[in-house]
């Protein structure tokens, strides 16, 4: 109460001061008034080195952070995005990682919370952060739950158009383009990968829903709560380019055991869907390991191999709720608990390539 009263006194004093200054200015000669309202010289634009230092201090890496970019496709549809170019980026041939935020997030919050830019600096890859429009969805949710061509399918195609445009502009390695997402972003990452399998080399889905079950907002909520009650493999046929069943789609799935928003059953169902998609027999036993046992970073890892390569990995994170694992816990929907999801994702991605057919 005392603090509120003191604050009120200071506010009143400031207001009186402004009124007194205005009165003195009105009483002053015209020449003095003109001098008083003369604009101050504009501050010089920040130099690139200063911008990089500011981005690094904000937890956005030591490279070049470009926020509020805009992409427009041939139909006039627009998509906001941010771009991160790592320190000492090669002129051509970089890998590209596309990061899709969850509901009620922005590209900036996702970059800070996931710390993917720091891994971009270490791994030498570019990162794109598309951002859903509030005009399309009031909670900034990607519409994975409406995968038709007019809604979620259109968003997936718009994201794919952005990827192609940026890849051509910066000479990105076409064999090393990857996509990852959190929650609704995971659902959209799956949709982009399934609709554009020639473009995407691998997908990572963190706390995401089973694919292809929902076709409405209510259906999306039902899938999140309980997974699917339908046969899993046929669900993909209605939302995917048929080529994906021939090309396959390497996938990493991460999910918290304590997730109250998206039931962990979804992760197991995604695992079975991508098992079939990658041609791994149903009777093939996964290689199982428990890592970080007895620590806050403990998780269970299941790997399915095709030949000697891991094409499918499931990480079940023991003490994690609905949040990005091992991220910046001060950013909403990110947790300091669990293994570093960005590290796990990049280590999986760098073993995958989309070789042109």
SULBEL-V102704 format. One line per field, one symbol per residue. psi: psi as a letter, one per 20 degrees, with the letter a starting at -180 (. if undefined). A space follows every 10 residues. Layout:
psi=???
//
This chain:
psi=ghhggghggg ggggghgggg hgghhhirqg ghghhhjpqq qqqqqpqghh gghggghjkj riboporlrp ppahjjpqpq rqppprplpq hrjqrppppo raqkrrhghh gghhkhhhhh ghikqqppnq pqphhhpijk pplhimjrii ehghgghggh ggggghghhj lqoiimpqpq rpdhhgghgg gghhhmhhhp hqqpoolrqq pigqjrghhg ggghhjbqjr pgghhhhiiq phhhighrnp qpppqphjoi gophhhghhg ghgigghjkp qhjppqppqp qkpjrijpqp ppppqocjpo ipppooogkp bnqppkboii ppkqqiqrro hhggghhggi iqqnpp.
//
